[in-house]
Amino acid sequence: MAKRLHPARFWIHRDFPYAEGVLRQKNLLAEMAKNPDSPAGVILAEHRPTVTCGRSGDGGNLRMGLEGLAAGGVEFHRAGRGGDVTYHGPGQWTVYPVLRLEWYGRDLHRYLRLLEECAIRFLALYRIKAVRRPGLTGAWVGRDKAAAVGVSVSRWITWHGFALNIHPDLSRFTDLICPCGIPESEGGVTDLDSLTGRRHAMEETLPALRRALAEVLELEPAAGEDNRDFRDCCCNRPPAG
């Protein structure tokens, strides 16, 4: 029996202010909460340089004060997601699935594992074996994290999501913050380019990322939406490694 696919709209934003991403998610969430027939949405954002601190963080894992961040052109925002501090910026896809949690059994832990699976599945398409680490979230290759996860749920609708590193400035993860509060002795941060040894344009990675999202989260284009690239991605061959 074929799985039931869930209708979703799909948006891509480059050079995207973090605050605008939050607003877009909140507006979409309110629309979905008001109308049970309103389709879900997935926002793919490449943000301007930004440090965010989740509900678990108290700022203690910042390695630079707010004035220093601002002087360096890095925004700081308190985030409504779980987790501690992380960095968003050019060369990274931040994926915001705004979905109905009932599709995943209203089980937040299961949903977190599905988001990790999206990143793991994406990396597998580049012949990279990523795994989960007990007691931690995210997708890991060896001792290094390639994708960070942090979510929130309101009215049984998810927002926030996961950040997938393609080729961000990795020095930001050590100079500005202690990522997710994990000391360097226990793990670092990596990206697709480092793992494959070649440069990937951001748009080049979209088919594989859309494919992973569609397969793992069981999504299909919403009726009437111009989502041809989203639909076609499921038929794409794996990218060259």
C-alpha positions in Angstrom: 0.0 0.0 0.0 1.4 3.4 -1.0 2.2 5.8 1.7 0.0 8.9 2.0 1.9 12.0 0.9 1.4 15.3 2.6 0.9 18.5 0.5 3.4 21.2 1.1 4.5 24.5 -0.5 8.2 25.1 -1.0 10.2 28.3 -0.8 13.9 29.2 -1.3 15.5 32.4 0.1 19.1 33.6 -0.3 20.7 36.4 1.7 17.7 36.0 4.1 17.4 38.0 7.3 16.8 35.7 10.3 14.0 37.8 11.7 12.2 37.6 8.4 12.5 33.8 8.4 10.9 33.7 11.9 8.0 35.9 10.7 7.4 33.8 7.6 7.2 30.7 9.8 4.8 32.3 12.3 2.5 33.5 9.5 2.4 30.1 7.9 1.8 28.4 11.2 -1.1 30.8 12.0 -2.6 30.1 8.6 -2.3 26.4 9.0 -3.8 26.5 12.6 -6.8 28.5 11.4 -7.5 26.4 8.3 -7.0 22.6 8.6 -7.0 22.4 4.8 -4.2 24.8 4.4 -1.1 23.1 3.0 2.1 22.9 5.0 5.3 24.6 3.9 9.1 24.1 3.8 11.4 27.2 3.8 15.0 26.8 2.7 17.0 29.8 3.8 20.6 30.8 3.3 20.8 33.4 6.1 23.0 36.4 6.5 25.6 35.9 9.3 23.7 35.2 12.5 24.2 33.7 15.9 21.0 32.3 17.6 20.5 31.1 21.1 17.8 28.5 21.8 15.7 27.9 24.9 18.4 25.8 26.6 21.0 28.6 26.3 21.9 31.4 28.7 24.5 33.0 26.5 27.3 31.3 28.3 28.5 29.5 25.2 29.0 32.8 23.3 32.8 33.4 22.8 32.2 37.0 21.7 30.0 39.7 23.2 27.0 41.1 21.4 28.9 44.4 20.6 31.7 42.4 19.1 29.2 40.3 17.0 27.5 43.4 15.8 30.9 45.1 14.9 31.7 42.0 12.8 28.4 42.2 10.9 26.9 39.2 12.8 23.3 39.5 14.0 22.2 37.9 17.3 18.8 36.5 18.0 17.1 34.6 20.8 15.3 31.7 19.1 12.2 29.9 20.1 13.7 26.5 19.3 15.2 23.9 21.5 19.0 23.8 22.0 21.8 26.2 22.8 23.8 28.5 20.5 24.5 28.0 16.8 25.6 29.9 13.8 23.8 30.5 10.5 25.3 32.2 7.5 26.2 32.0 3.8 27.1 28.5 2.6 24.5 26.8 4.9 20.9 25.8 4.2 18.7 26.3 7.2 15.6 24.2 6.6 12.3 25.2 8.2 9.6 22.5 7.8 6.3 24.0 9.0 4.3 20.7 9.2 1.4 19.1 11.0 2.9 17.0 13.8 -0.1 14.7 13.6 1.4 13.3 10.4 4.2 11.9 12.5 2.0 10.5 15.3 2.3 13.8 17.4 5.6 12.4 18.5 8.2 15.1 18.8 11.1 12.7 19.4 10.2 10.7 16.3 10.0 14.0 14.4 13.5 15.0 15.6 14.8 11.7 14.4 13.2 12.3 11.0 14.9 15.7 10.6 18.2 14.0 11.4 17.3 11.4 8.8 16.8 14.1 6.2 20.4 15.3 6.7 21.7 11.7 6.9 19.9 10.8 3.6 21.2 14.0 1.9 24.8 13.2 2.8 24.3 9.6 1.7 23.5 10.8 -1.7 27.1 12.2 -1.8 28.4 8.8 -0.5 29.0 10.2 3.0 28.0 8.0 5.9 26.5 10.2 8.7 25.1 8.8 11.9 23.4 9.9 15.1 25.3 10.2 18.4 23.6 8.9 21.6 22.5 11.7 23.8 23.1 14.4 21.2 21.0 15.7 18.3 22.1 16.3 14.7 23.9 14.3 11.9 27.5 13.4 12.6 30.4 12.3 10.5 33.0 10.8 12.8 33.4 13.3 15.7 32.1 16.3 13.7 28.6 17.6 13.2 27.4 18.3 9.7 23.8 19.3 10.6 22.3 20.8 13.7 18.7 20.3 14.7 16.4 22.5 16.9 12.7 22.7 16.7 9.6 24.1 18.3 5.9 23.1 18.2 2.8 25.3 18.5 -0.8 24.0 18.2 0.7 20.7 16.9 2.5 22.5 14.1 6.2 22.3 13.8 8.6 25.2 13.1 12.3 25.9 13.1 14.2 22.8 11.9 17.7 21.9 11.0 20.9 23.6 9.6 22.9 21.8 7.0 26.5 22.9 6.3 27.5 23.0 2.6 30.5 25.4 2.8 30.0 28.0 5.6 32.9 29.8 7.2 33.7 27.1 9.7 35.9 29.4 11.8 32.6 31.1 12.9 31.7 28.0 14.8 34.9 28.2 16.9 35.6 32.0 17.0 32.1 33.1 17.9 30.5 30.3 19.8 30.8 26.9 21.5 28.4 25.1 19.1 25.4 23.7 21.0 27.5 23.9 24.1 29.7 20.9 23.0 33.4 21.4 23.8 35.9 21.0 21.0 37.3 18.0 22.8 34.0 16.1 22.2 33.3 17.2 18.7 33.7 19.8 16.0 31.8 21.0 13.0 32.2 20.0 9.3 30.6 20.6 6.0 29.8 19.0 2.6 32.8 20.5 0.9 35.3 19.3 3.5 33.8 15.8 3.4 33.9 15.5 -0.4 37.0 17.5 -1.1 35.3 19.7 -3.7 33.3 22.9 -3.9 29.5 22.7 -4.3 27.4 25.7 -5.4 24.4 26.1 -3.1 21.9 25.6 -6.0 23.7 22.5 -7.0 22.8 20.8 -3.7 19.0 21.6 -3.9 17.9 18.5 -5.8 19.5 16.2 -3.3 18.1 18.2 -0.4 14.6 18.3 -1.8 14.8 14.6 -2.5 15.7 13.8 1.1 13.0 16.0 2.5 10.3 14.6 0.2 11.2 11.0 0.9 11.7 11.2 4.6 8.9 13.6 5.5 6.6 12.0 2.9 5.8 15.3 1.1 4.4 16.2 -2.3 3.7 19.6 -4.0 0.5 21.2 -2.9 -2.2 21.4 -5.5 -1.9 24.5 -7.7 1.7 25.3 -6.6 4.5 25.7 -9.1 6.7 23.1 -7.5 8.0 21.4 -10.6 11.5 21.3 -9.3 10.3 19.8 -6.0 8.3 17.1 -7.8 11.1 16.3 -10.2 13.7 16.0 -7.5 12.4 12.6 -6.5 13.4 11.3 -9.9 16.9 12.7 -10.0 19.9 10.4 -9.9 22.3 10.8 -6.9 24.8 13.6 -7.4 28.4 12.8 -8.3 30.6 12.4 -5.3 
